[in-house]
Amino acid sequence: MCGAKAGGPDLAGVDVANETIIQGSVTKGGQPISGYVRLLDAGGDFTAEVPTSATGQFRFFAAPGTWTVRALVPGATVDRAIVAEKGGVAEVEIAV
């Protein structure tokens, strides 16, 4: 067991009701993996990029809508489609 909690980072102090949040984690073989995660809009255009944390977690604050989350880690690129809504947290778990 890796000790990383499921999902994205802790939401303490975040006004979830007024945000559109996309978050999750990236793992390989059940272990967190370092890399980058990109957020692409509905047209496939680059919007943002963040590094994963030491526990493989990431978070984006976005506009409501359809997005693609792309994990870029050594030896792999994995896309996940997600629909995000204001006042909610869209969780994305990516296993490479």
PyMOL commands that set and color helices and strands:
alter all, ss='L'
color gray80, all
select helices_A, chain A and resi 16-18
alter helices_A, ss='H'
color red, helices_A
select strands_A, chain A and resi 20-28+31-32+36-40+46-51+57-61+65-73+76-84+88-95
alter strands_A, ss='S'
color yellow, strands_A
deselect
rebuild
show_as cartoon
